[in-house]
Amino acid sequence: MELDDLYQDLILDHFKHPRNQRPLAEAEVLVDEENPTCGDHIRLMAKVEQGKIVDVKFEGKGCAISTASASMMTERLIGMPVEAARRLISDFVGLIRGEKEVDPDELGDLAALEGVKQYPMRVKCATMCWHAVETALNRIHPPA
Amino acid sequence: MGEGGSKHLKTTIKEEPKRPTAPVFDTVKIRADFPILNQLIHDKKQLAYLDNAATTQKPAIVVCGLCDYYQAFNANVHRSLHYLAEQATQRFDDARKKMAAFIGAPNTRSVIFTRGTTEGINLVAWSWGRKFLQAGDEIVLTEMEHHSNLVPWQLVAREKGAVLRFVPVLDDGTLDQDVYARLLASGRVKLAAFTHVSNVLGTINPVKKMTALAHKAGAVVLVDAAQSVPNRAVNVVDIACDFLAFSGHKMLAPTGIGMLYGRESLLERMDPFLAGGEMINRVDLDRATWADLPQKFEAGTPSIAGAIGMGTAATYLSKIGMDVIEAYEQKLTRYAMARLAEIPGLRVFGHAPERGGAISFEVEGVHPHDMAQFADREGVAIRAGHLCAQPLMRKLGVPAVSRASVYFYNLESEIDQLAAAILKAKEFFAHGT
């Protein structure tokens, strides 16, 4: 696998122009997640209304993979019902860990990150924001 | 560069005739002892191993020594009375003698085999710290310590009510010696523990001077020598420290073996660390007495092959000469610093006048993780991360750094390969989208 497959244009675009990378003043929940292997830190803020994610923002400086993953994740999650978000989180994390096959239609843009599964040392980079949002949702809406 | 192949599996180091000026250093010959270096990876790129501060490669004589041990001499040491046990014990004891000589320890009673630097420091924190520290006592550390010379002291300080104090790191990567002297003046400092050579900044600390100052203040001194014993002559009597810990795997030996030097009079007064077999004298159901030094601190079956391997590594290094190794490392470090300085947007952390071969840097627009990934693709092995020094990273204002670290088997061409990989990564992240 070539590095161009890992760092696809879409990933570089999200790395250089991250979406939703700013504080969320009216956040109901705030989660800090560390990547102990590299020291990167992400702060995730979310707001849920009537079972729907109305806003997600993130802060922190990370590598291209972690920044792009957080940026793409926030774009995707805003407006999504909490239960659907939980399924997507589980599918995406499973995909990157190489434990799950996921329908490309469900993935959409996120498929650009699939190459990460070839690089075990980078899995945590791609999944750390997803773990943060999972923790955030569990705090607001504990799973049934 | 070595040609590799089985004909090079035997060590061919011989004493070179010394010239009065620069030491003769035959890298071709040296690299033939390290077959692992001679390989092509990722679409036929020459491997350039520049992650020596993490662990060094092992010469054939050390690798083959492990095989020889297990195939010809394996037995438990200091117990059984048969031929193999005698062979194993003799080699194990020989390794201890070699290691004591390697660091200038006065005798073999003062050198304890450990699993590595981390275990050595934990041993002192547990056996010395828990016995001799009291509430209000102060422990002086520095801001540049590896987690292994920080967290053990946090634990013992919390338990005993002792207080941790820190010597700041100045902008050039040296320690603030004025603050160090002021901290020692409190009259409450029981221990000063500091690294000899920083694994992040490369800074070589004036450990001899710092030890003398601490002793004047009545403090015990521990030196973390993980990054110094591999690449310069270290003598515990000259430094005059009370404890000195280092690892085998950073000096050509296998992983899982290391050494703690301790001043005999202190070791005698300390309680054991781990308890069990090998470290006892007499055991009754309700009590036990301890074995003599150094076995008192070596519970359980040790890494026998590892210890023998570390002795072999020390002999190998001594044959080349620690002064020669240090001089060559200095030359390579200067070359690397100069090459990196040519790259726009690259910033090196650590400009101490005296520095070793660990060079941490950041590249504008390229996160260290992405940098290491690119370097790897070009065949260059470097480290990216917090380097087990998170407080220092915070001080430097970065979450992580990239680090290249050289050893005596590295070449200037490998530094060139690194510089080319950095430029390529910069270009990649600067262009497109």
HADDOCK unambig.tbl for C-alpha pairs under 7 A between the chains (distance, minus, plus):
assign (segid A and resid 9 and name CA) (segid B and resid 433 and name CA) 6.64 0.50 0.50
assign (segid A and resid 12 and name CA) (segid B and resid 433 and name CA) 6.84 0.50 0.50
assign (segid A and resid 13 and name CA) (segid B and resid 433 and name CA) 5.52 0.50 0.50
assign (segid A and resid 37 and name CA) (segid B and resid 385 and name CA) 6.31 0.50 0.50
assign (segid A and resid 38 and name CA) (segid B and resid 384 and name CA) 6.82 0.50 0.50
assign (segid A and resid 38 and name CA) (segid B and resid 385 and name CA) 3.86 0.50 0.50
assign (segid A and resid 38 and name CA) (segid B and resid 386 and name CA) 5.46 0.50 0.50
assign (segid A and resid 38 and name CA) (segid B and resid 400 and name CA) 5.94 0.50 0.50
assign (segid A and resid 39 and name CA) (segid B and resid 385 and name CA) 6.27 0.50 0.50
assign (segid A and resid 39 and name CA) (segid B and resid 386 and name CA) 5.49 0.50 0.50
assign (segid A and resid 39 and name CA) (segid B and resid 399 and name CA) 5.26 0.50 0.50
assign (segid A and resid 39 and name CA) (segid B and resid 400 and name CA) 5.89 0.50 0.50
assign (segid A and resid 40 and name CA) (segid B and resid 399 and name CA) 5.48 0.50 0.50
assign (segid A and resid 62 and name CA) (segid B and resid 367 and name CA) 6.86 0.50 0.50
assign (segid A and resid 63 and name CA) (segid B and resid 367 and name CA) 4.87 0.50 0.50
assign (segid A and resid 63 and name CA) (segid B and resid 369 and name CA) 6.06 0.50 0.50
assign (segid A and resid 63 and name CA) (segid B and resid 370 and name CA) 6.22 0.50 0.50
assign (segid A and resid 64 and name CA) (segid B and resid 370 and name CA) 6.76 0.50 0.50
